[in-house]
């Protein structure tokens, strides 16, 4: 029983930490997906954008992944987050901890 609880807790907290992603692979995934079928890059640089942190960016990429049925793995989501952060958002790396 303890192992089940420990496994459940591990999975619950897995999404709260950020792993460093590969921005180059993220750029490839972003270009190959239909990310820009809903919006252009203006949403990334707008002064009133809704994504205001690295955690919010991760959540938004996961939402888009779900809406577009891209079925990315966590590592691929981290790559896209790393790409978008490097290219547009420029959130400090210290937020990742």
C-alpha positions as CSV (number, residue, x, y, z in Angstrom):
1,X,0.0,0.0,0.0
2,X,2.8,2.4,0.9
3,X,4.4,1.8,-2.6
4,X,1.1,2.8,-4.3
5,X,0.8,6.0,-2.3
6,X,4.5,6.8,-2.9
7,X,4.1,6.2,-6.7
8,X,0.9,8.4,-6.7
9,X,2.7,11.2,-4.9
10,X,5.7,11.0,-7.3
11,X,3.4,11.3,-10.3
12,X,1.4,14.1,-8.7
13,X,4.6,16.2,-8.2
14,X,6.3,15.2,-11.5
15,X,4.6,18.1,-13.4
16,X,5.6,20.7,-10.8
17,X,9.3,20.7,-11.7
18,X,10.8,21.7,-14.9
19,X,13.5,19.8,-16.7
20,X,15.8,21.6,-19.1
21,X,14.6,21.1,-22.7
22,X,16.3,21.1,-26.0
23,X,15.3,24.4,-27.8
24,X,16.5,23.1,-31.2
25,X,14.2,20.1,-31.0
26,X,11.5,22.3,-29.6
27,X,11.7,24.5,-32.7
28,X,11.4,21.5,-34.9
29,X,8.4,20.2,-33.0
30,X,6.8,23.6,-33.0
31,X,7.3,24.0,-36.8
32,X,5.9,20.5,-37.5
33,X,2.9,20.9,-35.3
34,X,-0.2,23.0,-36.0
35,X,0.6,25.5,-33.2
36,X,0.1,28.5,-35.4
37,X,-3.2,27.2,-36.8
38,X,-4.9,28.9,-33.8
39,X,-2.7,32.0,-33.4
40,X,0.4,33.7,-34.7
41,X,3.5,34.6,-32.8
42,X,1.9,37.9,-31.6
43,X,0.5,36.1,-28.6
44,X,4.0,35.4,-27.4
45,X,5.2,39.0,-27.4
46,X,1.9,40.9,-26.6
47,X,2.2,43.1,-23.5
48,X,-1.1,41.6,-22.2
49,X,-0.2,38.0,-22.8
50,X,-1.7,35.5,-20.4
51,X,1.5,33.5,-19.9
52,X,3.5,35.2,-17.3
53,X,5.8,32.5,-15.9
54,X,7.6,29.4,-16.9
55,X,5.1,27.3,-15.1
56,X,2.2,29.0,-17.0
57,X,4.1,28.4,-20.3
58,X,4.4,24.7,-19.5
59,X,0.7,24.5,-18.7
60,X,-0.2,26.4,-21.9
61,X,2.0,24.1,-24.1
62,X,0.3,21.1,-22.4
63,X,-3.1,22.6,-23.1
64,X,-2.2,23.2,-26.8
65,X,-0.7,19.7,-27.0
66,X,-4.0,18.3,-25.8
67,X,-6.2,20.5,-28.1
68,X,-4.1,19.6,-31.2
69,X,-3.7,15.9,-30.3
70,X,0.1,16.1,-30.9
71,X,0.6,13.5,-28.2
72,X,4.0,14.8,-27.2
73,X,5.9,13.1,-24.4
74,X,7.0,15.2,-21.4
75,X,10.5,15.6,-22.9
76,X,9.0,17.0,-26.1
77,X,6.8,19.4,-24.1
78,X,9.9,20.5,-22.2
79,X,11.7,21.0,-25.6
80,X,8.9,23.2,-26.9
81,X,8.8,25.2,-23.7
82,X,12.5,25.7,-23.9
83,X,12.2,26.9,-27.5
84,X,9.4,29.3,-26.8
85,X,11.1,30.6,-23.7
86,X,14.4,31.2,-25.5
87,X,12.8,32.6,-28.6
88,X,10.0,34.8,-27.1
89,X,9.3,34.8,-23.4
90,X,12.9,35.0,-21.9
91,X,11.8,33.9,-18.4
92,X,14.8,33.4,-16.1
93,X,16.2,29.9,-15.7
94,X,15.9,30.3,-12.0
95,X,12.1,29.9,-12.3
96,X,12.8,26.3,-13.4
97,X,13.7,25.3,-9.9
